[in-house]
Amino acid sequence: MKSRVVEILQYRLKTGTGRTFHRIMQDISVPLHVEQGIDVVAYGCSRHDADSYFLLRAFENEEEMHDVLEGFMPARRGVQAREKPSLNVLR
């Protein structure tokens, strides 16, 4: 089995915003990740709290992770500018 670098991101959301954040992730963020060549292993609301969220990404190695995420940031900033009202869900 080949070893990979796995990154787990956890988000604490404002009360009652879990569904909105999931829509943003499902419709915008995850497709953008995939378009940029990022392997999204899993994502979703926490099982214990509808206003907690996770994103699990995998990379071949740390160098690839650094390079891919460096290229991802400009695309992400563009989405954040367009979706600013919707992204007001993070604590």
LOTOR-619584 format. One record per atom (N, C-alpha, C): residue number from 1; residue in three letters; atom name; x, y, z. Coordinates in steps of 0.001 Angstrom, whole numbers. Layout:
BEGIN
{num=NUM | residuo=ALA | atomo=CA | c1=X | c2=Y | c3=Z}
...
This chain:
BEGIN
{num=1 | residuo=MET | atomo=N | c1=843 | c2=-1181 | c3=0}
{num=1 | residuo=MET | atomo=CA | c1=0 | c2=0 | c3=0}
{num=1 | residuo=MET | atomo=C | c1=886 | c2=1242 | c3=0}
{num=2 | residuo=LYS | atomo=N | c1=616 | c2=2138 | c3=-901}
{num=2 | residuo=LYS | atomo=CA | c1=1403 | c2=3347 | c3=-1042}
{num=2 | residuo=LYS | atomo=C | c1=1001 | c2=4370 | c3=27}
{num=3 | residuo=SER | atomo=N | c1=1977 | c2=4986 | c3=647}
{num=3 | residuo=SER | atomo=CA | c1=1737 | c2=5990 | c3=1672}
{num=3 | residuo=SER | atomo=C | c1=1397 | c2=7332 | c3=1026}
{num=4 | residuo=ARG | atomo=N | c1=433 | c2=8027 | c3=1596}
{num=4 | residuo=ARG | atomo=CA | c1=23 | c2=9342 | c3=1099}
{num=4 | residuo=ARG | atomo=C | c1=-60 | c2=10321 | c3=2267}
{num=5 | residuo=VAL | atomo=N | c1=-67 | c2=11595 | c3=1951}
{num=5 | residuo=VAL | atomo=CA | c1=-267 | c2=12632 | c3=2955}
{num=5 | residuo=VAL | atomo=C | c1=-1756 | c2=12952 | c3=2981}
{num=6 | residuo=VAL | atomo=N | c1=-2337 | c2=12892 | c3=4157}
{num=6 | residuo=VAL | atomo=CA | c1=-3761 | c2=13176 | c3=4315}
{num=6 | residuo=VAL | atomo=C | c1=-3907 | c2=14429 | c3=5171}
{num=7 | residuo=GLU | atomo=N | c1=-4776 | c2=15319 | c3=4728}
{num=7 | residuo=GLU | atomo=CA | c1=-5051 | c2=16552 | c3=5463}
{num=7 | residuo=GLU | atomo=C | c1=-6522 | c2=16544 | c3=5867}
{num=8 | residuo=ILE | atomo=N | c1=-6762 | c2=16764 | c3=7155}
{num=8 | residuo=ILE | atomo=CA | c1=-8128 | c2=16837 | c3=7664}
{num=8 | residuo=ILE | atomo=C | c1=-8380 | c2=18271 | c3=8106}
{num=9 | residuo=LEU | atomo=N | c1=-9355 | c2=18900 | c3=7478}
{num=9 | residuo=LEU | atomo=CA | c1=-9743 | c2=20258 | c3=7856}
{num=9 | residuo=LEU | atomo=C | c1=-11058 | c2=20176 | c3=8616}
{num=10 | residuo=GLN | atomo=N | c1=-11128 | c2=20886 | c3=9726}
{num=10 | residuo=GLN | atomo=CA | c1=-12352 | c2=20940 | c3=10513}
{num=10 | residuo=GLN | atomo=C | c1=-12820 | c2=22383 | c3=10577}
{num=11 | residuo=TYR | atomo=N | c1=-14121 | c2=22563 | c3=10439}
{num=11 | residuo=TYR | atomo=CA | c1=-14714 | c2=23900 | c3=10452}
{num=11 | residuo=TYR | atomo=C | c1=-15752 | c2=23974 | c3=11567}
{num=12 | residuo=ARG | atomo=N | c1=-15698 | c2=25032 | c3=12344}
{num=12 | residuo=ARG | atomo=CA | c1=-16756 | c2=25323 | c3=13317}
{num=12 | residuo=ARG | atomo=C | c1=-17633 | c2=26389 | c3=12681}
{num=13 | residuo=LEU | atomo=N | c1=-18885 | c2=26043 | c3=12500}
{num=13 | residuo=LEU | atomo=CA | c1=-19818 | c2=26920 | c3=11797}
{num=13 | residuo=LEU | atomo=C | c1=-20725 | c2=27644 | c3=12779}
{num=14 | residuo=LYS | atomo=N | c1=-21265 | c2=28759 | c3=12314}
{num=14 | residuo=LYS | atomo=CA | c1=-22250 | c2=29469 | c3=13121}
{num=14 | residuo=LYS | atomo=C | c1=-23496 | c2=28591 | c3=13248}
{num=15 | residuo=THR | atomo=N | c1=-24182 | c2=28726 | c3=14359}
{num=15 | residuo=THR | atomo=CA | c1=-25367 | c2=27924 | c3=14638}
{num=15 | residuo=THR | atomo=C | c1=-26375 | c2=28014 | c3=13489}
{num=16 | residuo=GLY | atomo=N | c1=-26825 | c2=26841 | c3=13043}
{num=16 | residuo=GLY | atomo=CA | c1=-27855 | c2=26762 | c3=12017}
{num=16 | residuo=GLY | atomo=C | c1=-27376 | c2=26920 | c3=10581}
{num=17 | residuo=THR | atomo=N | c1=-26064 | c2=26911 | c3=10355}
{num=17 | residuo=THR | atomo=CA | c1=-25545 | c2=27157 | c3=9002}
{num=17 | residuo=THR | atomo=C | c1=-24953 | c2=25910 | c3=8330}
{num=18 | residuo=GLY | atomo=N | c1=-25076 | c2=24760 | c3=8958}
{num=18 | residuo=GLY | atomo=CA | c1=-24481 | c2=23542 | c3=8409}
{num=18 | residuo=GLY | atomo=C | c1=-24969 | c2=23197 | c3=7014}
{num=19 | residuo=ARG | atomo=N | c1=-26258 | c2=23307 | c3=6776}
{num=19 | residuo=ARG | atomo=CA | c1=-26806 | c2=22976 | c3=5451}
{num=19 | residuo=ARG | atomo=C | c1=-26309 | c2=23952 | c3=4387}
{num=20 | residuo=THR | atomo=N | c1=-26247 | c2=25233 | c3=4730}
{num=20 | residuo=THR | atomo=CA | c1=-25753 | c2=26242 | c3=3788}
{num=20 | residuo=THR | atomo=C | c1=-24301 | c2=25958 | c3=3434}
{num=21 | residuo=PHE | atomo=N | c1=-23491 | c2=25658 | c3=4445}
{num=21 | residuo=PHE | atomo=CA | c1=-22080 | c2=25376 | c3=4196}
{num=21 | residuo=PHE | atomo=C | c1=-21921 | c2=24116 | c3=3347}
{num=22 | residuo=HIS | atomo=N | c1=-22728 | c2=23107 | c3=3612}
{num=22 | residuo=HIS | atomo=CA | c1=-22647 | c2=21872 | c3=2826}
{num=22 | residuo=HIS | atomo=C | c1=-22976 | c2=22158 | c3=1354}
{num=23 | residuo=ARG | atomo=N | c1=-23973 | c2=22996 | c3=1109}
{num=23 | residuo=ARG | atomo=CA | c1=-24318 | c2=23358 | c3=-272}
{num=23 | residuo=ARG | atomo=C | c1=-23139 | c2=24034 | c3=-953}
{num=24 | residuo=ILE | atomo=N | c1=-22478 | c2=24932 | c3=-252}
{num=24 | residuo=ILE | atomo=CA | c1=-21306 | c2=25626 | c3=-801}
{num=24 | residuo=ILE | atomo=C | c1=-20203 | c2=24615 | c3=-1111}
{num=25 | residuo=MET | atomo=N | c1=-19975 | c2=23705 | c3=-179}
{num=25 | residuo=MET | atomo=CA | c1=-18934 | c2=22694 | c3=-398}
{num=25 | residuo=MET | atomo=C | c1=-19292 | c2=21795 | c3=-1584}
{num=26 | residuo=GLN | atomo=N | c1=-20512 | c2=21323 | c3=-1611}
{num=26 | residuo=GLN | atomo=CA | c1=-20944 | c2=20375 | c3=-2643}
{num=26 | residuo=GLN | atomo=C | c1=-20996 | c2=21024 | c3=-4026}
{num=27 | residuo=ASP | atomo=N | c1=-21503 | c2=22235 | c3=-4102}
{num=27 | residuo=ASP | atomo=CA | c1=-21732 | c2=22875 | c3=-5400}
{num=27 | residuo=ASP | atomo=C | c1=-20549 | c2=23685 | c3=-5912}
{num=28 | residuo=ILE | atomo=N | c1=-19702 | c2=24178 | c3=-4998}
{num=28 | residuo=ILE | atomo=CA | c1=-18642 | c2=25098 | c3=-5412}
{num=28 | residuo=ILE | atomo=C | c1=-17253 | c2=24598 | c3=-5024}
{num=29 | residuo=SER | atomo=N | c1=-17042 | c2=24379 | c3=-3734}
{num=29 | residuo=SER | atomo=CA | c1=-15690 | c2=24110 | c3=-3250}
{num=29 | residuo=SER | atomo=C | c1=-15127 | c2=22764 | c3=-3711}
{num=30 | residuo=VAL | atomo=N | c1=-15887 | c2=21692 | c3=-3522}
{num=30 | residuo=VAL | atomo=CA | c1=-15368 | c2=20371 | c3=-3907}
{num=30 | residuo=VAL | atomo=C | c1=-15127 | c2=20293 | c3=-5415}
{num=31 | residuo=PRO | atomo=N | c1=-16052 | c2=20758 | c3=-6270}
{num=31 | residuo=PRO | atomo=CA | c1=-15736 | c2=20750 | c3=-7706}
{num=31 | residuo=PRO | atomo=C | c1=-14484 | c2=21573 | c3=-8043}
{num=32 | residuo=LEU | atomo=N | c1=-14280 | c2=22686 | c3=-7345}
{num=32 | residuo=LEU | atomo=CA | c1=-13077 | c2=23482 | c3=-7562}
{num=32 | residuo=LEU | atomo=C | c1=-11831 | c2=22711 | c3=-7139}
{num=33 | residuo=HIS | atomo=N | c1=-11903 | c2=22003 | c3=-6010}
{num=33 | residuo=HIS | atomo=CA | c1=-10792 | c2=21153 | c3=-5580}
{num=33 | residuo=HIS | atomo=C | c1=-10444 | c2=20132 | c3=-6662}
{num=34 | residuo=VAL | atomo=N | c1=-11465 | c2=19431 | c3=-7140}
{num=34 | residuo=VAL | atomo=CA | c1=-11264 | c2=18379 | c3=-8142}
{num=34 | residuo=VAL | atomo=C | c1=-10690 | c2=18971 | c3=-9430}
{num=35 | residuo=GLU | atomo=N | c1=-11223 | c2=20111 | c3=-9845}
{num=35 | residuo=GLU | atomo=CA | c1=-10731 | c2=20796 | c3=-11047}
{num=35 | residuo=GLU | atomo=C | c1=-9251 | c2=21149 | c3=-10936}
{num=36 | residuo=GLN | atomo=N | c1=-8809 | c2=21449 | c3=-9716}
{num=36 | residuo=GLN | atomo=CA | c1=-7410 | c2=21809 | c3=-9478}
{num=36 | residuo=GLN | atomo=C | c1=-6525 | c2=20577 | c3=-9212}
{num=37 | residuo=GLY | atomo=N | c1=-7107 | c2=19380 | c3=-9305}
{num=37 | residuo=GLY | atomo=CA | c1=-6337 | c2=18152 | c3=-9145}
{num=37 | residuo=GLY | atomo=C | c1=-6174 | c2=17681 | c3=-7711}
{num=38 | residuo=ILE | atomo=N | c1=-7006 | c2=18177 | c3=-6813}
{num=38 | residuo=ILE | atomo=CA | c1=-6936 | c2=17778 | c3=-5405}
{num=38 | residuo=ILE | atomo=C | c1=-7883 | c2=16600 | c3=-5183}
{num=39 | residuo=ASP | atomo=N | c1=-7371 | c2=15564 | c3=-4526}
{num=39 | residuo=ASP | atomo=CA | c1=-8156 | c2=14378 | c3=-4225}
{num=39 | residuo=ASP | atomo=C | c1=-8963 | c2=14625 | c3=-2949}
{num=40 | residuo=VAL | atomo=N | c1=-10260 | c2=14863 | c3=-3114}
{num=40 | residuo=VAL | atomo=CA | c1=-11153 | c2=15023 | c3=-1968}
{num=40 | residuo=VAL | atomo=C | c1=-11651 | c2=13627 | c3=-1601}
{num=41 | residuo=VAL | atomo=N | c1=-11194 | c2=13142 | c3=-452}
{num=41 | residuo=VAL | atomo=CA | c1=-11529 | c2=11790 | c3=-23}
{num=41 | residuo=VAL | atomo=C | c1=-12939 | c2=11749 | c3=569}
{num=42 | residuo=ALA | atomo=N | c1=-13263 | c2=12748 | c3=1390}
{num=42 | residuo=ALA | atomo=CA | c1=-14580 | c2=12803 | c3=2030}
{num=42 | residuo=ALA | atomo=C | c1=-14830 | c2=14214 | c3=2539}
{num=43 | residuo=TYR | atomo=N | c1=-16101 | c2=14544 | c3=2724}
{num=43 | residuo=TYR | atomo=CA | c1=-16483 | c2=15828 | c3=3306}
{num=43 | residuo=TYR | atomo=C | c1=-17908 | c2=15723 | c3=3815}
{num=44 | residuo=GLY | atomo=N | c1=-18257 | c2=16549 | c3=4779}
{num=44 | residuo=GLY | atomo=CA | c1=-19628 | c2=16546 | c3=5261}
{num=44 | residuo=GLY | atomo=C | c1=-19757 | c2=17096 | c3=6659}
{num=45 | residuo=CYS | atomo=N | c1=-21003 | c2=17130 | c3=7120}
{num=45 | residuo=CYS | atomo=CA | c1=-21290 | c2=17576 | c3=8482}
{num=45 | residuo=CYS | atomo=C | c1=-20835 | c2=16496 | c3=9458}
{num=46 | residuo=SER | atomo=N | c1=-20423 | c2=16931 | c3=10619}
{num=46 | residuo=SER | atomo=CA | c1=-20048 | c2=16002 | c3=11674}
{num=46 | residuo=SER | atomo=C | c1=-21268 | c2=15200 | c3=12108}
{num=47 | residuo=ARG | atomo=N | c1=-21053 | c2=13977 | c3=12514}
{num=47 | residuo=ARG | atomo=CA | c1=-22166 | c2=13145 | c3=12985}
{num=47 | residuo=ARG | atomo=C | c1=-22682 | c2=13610 | c3=14345}
{num=48 | residuo=HIS | atomo=N | c1=-21848 | c2=14303 | c3=15102}
{num=48 | residuo=HIS | atomo=CA | c1=-22251 | c2=14724 | c3=16447}
{num=48 | residuo=HIS | atomo=C | c1=-22777 | c2=16160 | c3=16506}
{num=49 | residuo=ASP | atomo=N | c1=-22563 | c2=16958 | c3=15438}
{num=49 | residuo=ASP | atomo=CA | c1=-22944 | c2=18371 | c3=15474}
{num=49 | residuo=ASP | atomo=C | c1=-23172 | c2=18854 | c3=14048}
{num=50 | residuo=ALA | atomo=N | c1=-24404 | c2=19235 | c3=13734}
{num=50 | residuo=ALA | atomo=CA | c1=-24746 | c2=19677 | c3=12377}
{num=50 | residuo=ALA | atomo=C | c1=-24027 | c2=20958 | c3=11980}
{num=51 | residuo=ASP | atomo=N | c1=-23470 | c2=21668 | c3=12942}
{num=51 | residuo=ASP | atomo=CA | c1=-22752 | c2=22905 | c3=12661}
{num=51 | residuo=ASP | atomo=C | c1=-21238 | c2=22752 | c3=12794}
{num=52 | residuo=SER | atomo=N | c1=-20772 | c2=21530 | c3=12696}
{num=52 | residuo=SER | atomo=CA | c1=-19345 | c2=21227 | c3=12570}
{num=52 | residuo=SER | atomo=C | c1=-19167 | c2=20497 | c3=11247}
{num=53 | residuo=TYR | atomo=N | c1=-18057 | c2=20718 | c3=10581}
{num=53 | residuo=TYR | atomo=CA | c1=-17875 | c2=20206 | c3=9228}
{num=53 | residuo=TYR | atomo=C | c1=-16443 | c2=19722 | c3=9061}
{num=54 | residuo=PHE | atomo=N | c1=-16241 | c2=18780 | c3=8133}
{num=54 | residuo=PHE | atomo=CA | c1=-14889 | c2=18303 | c3=7847}
{num=54 | residuo=PHE | atomo=C | c1=-14662 | c2=18198 | c3=6344}
{num=55 | residuo=LEU | atomo=N | c1=-13404 | c2=18299 | c3=5973}
{num=55 | residuo=LEU | atomo=CA | c1=-12953 | c2=18090 | c3=4595}
{num=55 | residuo=LEU | atomo=C | c1=-11676 | c2=17276 | c3=4682}
{num=56 | residuo=LEU | atomo=N | c1=-11640 | c2=16145 | c3=4016}
{num=56 | residuo=LEU | atomo=CA | c1=-10492 | c2=15247 | c3=4024}
{num=56 | residuo=LEU | atomo=C | c1=-9896 | c2=15218 | c3=2623}
{num=57 | residuo=ARG | atomo=N | c1=-8627 | c2=15661 | c3=2526}
{num=57 | residuo=ARG | atomo=CA | c1=-7939 | c2=15710 | c3=1229}
{num=57 | residuo=ARG | atomo=C | c1=-6689 | c2=14840 | c3=1301}
{num=58 | residuo=ALA | atomo=N | c1=-6308 | c2=14254 | c3=161}
{num=58 | residuo=ALA | atomo=CA | c1=-5127 | c2=13397 | c3=116}
{num=58 | residuo=ALA | atomo=C | c1=-4202 | c2=13836 | c3=-1012}
{num=59 | residuo=PHE | atomo=N | c1=-2901 | c2=13677 | c3=-759}
{num=59 | residuo=PHE | atomo=CA | c1=-1858 | c2=14064 | c3=-1705}
{num=59 | residuo=PHE | atomo=C | c1=-810 | c2=12958 | c3=-1758}
{num=60 | residuo=GLU | atomo=N | c1=-87 | c2=12890 | c3=-2867}
{num=60 | residuo=GLU | atomo=CA | c1=946 | c2=11860 | c3=-3019}
{num=60 | residuo=GLU | atomo=C | c1=2069 | c2=12023 | c3=-2000}
{num=61 | residuo=ASN | atomo=N | c1=2441 | c2=13282 | c3=-1715}
{num=61 | residuo=ASN | atomo=CA | c1=3507 | c2=13571 | c3=-746}
{num=61 | residuo=ASN | atomo=C | c1=3395 | c2=15035 | c3=-330}
{num=62 | residuo=GLU | atomo=N | c1=4234 | c2=15456 | c3=620}
{num=62 | residuo=GLU | atomo=CA | c1=4157 | c2=16831 | c3=1121}
{num=62 | residuo=GLU | atomo=C | c1=4499 | c2=17860 | c3=52}
{num=63 | residuo=GLU | atomo=N | c1=5437 | c2=17537 | c3=-820}
{num=63 | residuo=GLU | atomo=CA | c1=5805 | c2=18466 | c3=-1884}
{num=63 | residuo=GLU | atomo=C | c1=4615 | c2=18702 | c3=-2825}
{num=64 | residuo=GLU | atomo=N | c1=3938 | c2=17620 | c3=-3207}
{num=64 | residuo=GLU | atomo=CA | c1=2764 | c2=17775 | c3=-4062}
{num=64 | residuo=GLU | atomo=C | c1=1688 | c2=18582 | c3=-3349}
{num=65 | residuo=MET | atomo=N | c1=1498 | c2=18313 | c3=-2061}
{num=65 | residuo=MET | atomo=CA | c1=499 | c2=19051 | c3=-1298}
{num=65 | residuo=MET | atomo=C | c1=801 | c2=20544 | c3=-1337}
{num=66 | residuo=HIS | atomo=N | c1=2028 | c2=20904 | c3=-1090}
{num=66 | residuo=HIS | atomo=CA | c1=2426 | c2=22317 | c3=-1111}
{num=66 | residuo=HIS | atomo=C | c1=2186 | c2=22929 | c3=-2492}
{num=67 | residuo=ASP | atomo=N | c1=2651 | c2=22261 | c3=-3526}
{num=67 | residuo=ASP | atomo=CA | c1=2538 | c2=22793 | c3=-4892}
{num=67 | residuo=ASP | atomo=C | c1=1078 | c2=22932 | c3=-5335}
{num=68 | residuo=VAL | atomo=N | c1=277 | c2=21902 | c3=-5085}
{num=68 | residuo=VAL | atomo=CA | c1=-1116 | c2=21925 | c3=-5506}
{num=68 | residuo=VAL | atomo=C | c1=-1886 | c2=23007 | c3=-4745}
{num=69 | residuo=LEU | atomo=N | c1=-1658 | c2=23117 | c3=-3442}
{num=69 | residuo=LEU | atomo=CA | c1=-2379 | c2=24118 | c3=-2663}
{num=69 | residuo=LEU | atomo=C | c1=-1950 | c2=25537 | c3=-3009}
{num=70 | residuo=GLU | atomo=N | c1=-690 | c2=25722 | c3=-3382}
{num=70 | residuo=GLU | atomo=CA | c1=-233 | c2=27048 | c3=-3832}
{num=70 | residuo=GLU | atomo=C | c1=-1003 | c2=27472 | c3=-5080}
{num=71 | residuo=GLY | atomo=N | c1=-1209 | c2=26545 | c3=-6006}
{num=71 | residuo=GLY | atomo=CA | c1=-1956 | c2=26839 | c3=-7216}
{num=71 | residuo=GLY | atomo=C | c1=-3454 | c2=26978 | c3=-6973}
{num=72 | residuo=PHE | atomo=N | c1=-3929 | c2=26346 | c3=-5912}
{num=72 | residuo=PHE | atomo=CA | c1=-5350 | c2=26369 | c3=-5581}
{num=72 | residuo=PHE | atomo=C | c1=-5779 | c2=27698 | c3=-4964}
{num=73 | residuo=MET | atomo=N | c1=-4901 | c2=28354 | c3=-4254}
{num=73 | residuo=MET | atomo=CA | c1=-5273 | c2=29556 | c3=-3515}
{num=73 | residuo=MET | atomo=C | c1=-5831 | c2=30679 | c3=-4401}
{num=74 | residuo=PRO | atomo=N | c1=-5244 | c2=31011 | c3=-5541}
{num=74 | residuo=PRO | atomo=CA | c1=-5839 | c2=32073 | c3=-6370}
{num=74 | residuo=PRO | atomo=C | c1=-7268 | c2=31735 | c3=-6822}
{num=75 | residuo=ALA | atomo=N | c1=-7515 | c2=30493 | c3=-7180}
{num=75 | residuo=ALA | atomo=CA | c1=-8863 | c2=30087 | c3=-7593}
{num=75 | residuo=ALA | atomo=C | c1=-9828 | c2=30191 | c3=-6411}
{num=76 | residuo=ARG | atomo=N | c1=-9364 | c2=29802 | c3=-5253}
{num=76 | residuo=ARG | atomo=CA | c1=-10196 | c2=29868 | c3=-4042}
{num=76 | residuo=ARG | atomo=C | c1=-10547 | c2=31305 | c3=-3687}
{num=77 | residuo=ARG | atomo=N | c1=-9583 | c2=32203 | c3=-3808}
{num=77 | residuo=ARG | atomo=CA | c1=-9847 | c2=33616 | c3=-3506}
{num=77 | residuo=ARG | atomo=C | c1=-10905 | c2=34191 | c3=-4448}
{num=78 | residuo=GLY | atomo=N | c1=-10889 | c2=33783 | c3=-5707}
{num=78 | residuo=GLY | atomo=CA | c1=-11902 | c2=34248 | c3=-6650}
{num=78 | residuo=GLY | atomo=C | c1=-13292 | c2=33798 | c3=-6249}
{num=79 | residuo=VAL | atomo=N | c1=-13415 | c2=32559 | c3=-5814}
{num=79 | residuo=VAL | atomo=CA | c1=-14706 | c2=32045 | c3=-5360}
{num=79 | residuo=VAL | atomo=C | c1=-15141 | c2=32781 | c3=-4096}
{num=80 | residuo=GLN | atomo=N | c1=-14222 | c2=33007 | c3=-3177}
{num=80 | residuo=GLN | atomo=CA | c1=-14570 | c2=33695 | c3=-1941}
{num=80 | residuo=GLN | atomo=C | c1=-15095 | c2=35097 | c3=-2223}
{num=81 | residuo=ALA | atomo=N | c1=-14525 | c2=35772 | c3=-3190}
{num=81 | residuo=ALA | atomo=CA | c1=-14986 | c2=37119 | c3=-3531}
{num=81 | residuo=ALA | atomo=C | c1=-16414 | c2=37077 | c3=-4077}
{num=82 | residuo=ARG | atomo=N | c1=-16712 | c2=36073 | c3=-4909}
{num=82 | residuo=ARG | atomo=CA | c1=-18055 | c2=35957 | c3=-5489}
{num=82 | residuo=ARG | atomo=C | c1=-19087 | c2=35481 | c3=-4475}
{num=83 | residuo=GLU | atomo=N | c1=-18672 | c2=34641 | c3=-3534}
{num=83 | residuo=GLU | atomo=CA | c1=-19598 | c2=34005 | c3=-2591}
{num=83 | residuo=GLU | atomo=C | c1=-19533 | c2=34602 | c3=-1194}
{num=84 | residuo=LYS | atomo=N | c1=-18960 | c2=35790 | c3=-1046}
{num=84 | residuo=LYS | atomo=CA | c1=-18745 | c2=36346 | c3=282}
{num=84 | residuo=LYS | atomo=C | c1=-19983 | c2=36317 | c3=1182}
{num=85 | residuo=PRO | atomo=N | c1=-21169 | c2=36730 | c3=735}
{num=85 | residuo=PRO | atomo=CA | c1=-22331 | c2=36661 | c3=1626}
{num=85 | residuo=PRO | atomo=C | c1=-22623 | c2=35240 | c3=2098}
{num=86 | residuo=SER | atomo=N | c1=-22479 | c2=34263 | c3=1231}
{num=86 | residuo=SER | atomo=CA | c1=-22759 | c2=32870 | c3=1596}
{num=86 | residuo=SER | atomo=C | c1=-21715 | c2=32299 | c3=2535}
{num=87 | residuo=LEU | atomo=N | c1=-20502 | c2=32807 | c3=2478}
{num=87 | residuo=LEU | atomo=CA | c1=-19424 | c2=32248 | c3=3291}
{num=87 | residuo=LEU | atomo=C | c1=-19392 | c2=32807 | c3=4703}
{num=88 | residuo=ASN | atomo=N | c1=-20343 | c2=33611 | c3=5061}
{num=88 | residuo=ASN | atomo=CA | c1=-20391 | c2=34189 | c3=6399}
{num=88 | residuo=ASN | atomo=C | c1=-20973 | c2=33175 | c3=7394}
{num=89 | residuo=VAL | atomo=N | c1=-20524 | c2=31946 | c3=7327}
{num=89 | residuo=VAL | atomo=CA | c1=-21045 | c2=30885 | c3=8190}
{num=89 | residuo=VAL | atomo=C | c1=-19984 | c2=30348 | c3=9147}
{num=90 | residuo=LEU | atomo=N | c1=-18724 | c2=30726 | c3=8951}
{num=90 | residuo=LEU | atomo=CA | c1=-17652 | c2=30224 | c3=9808}
{num=90 | residuo=LEU | atomo=C | c1=-17582 | c2=31019 | c3=11095}
{num=91 | residuo=ARG | atomo=N | c1=-17295 | c2=30321 | c3=12199}
{num=91 | residuo=ARG | atomo=CA | c1=-17079 | c2=31015 | c3=13476}
{num=91 | residuo=ARG | atomo=C | c1=-15677 | c2=31479 | c3=13577}
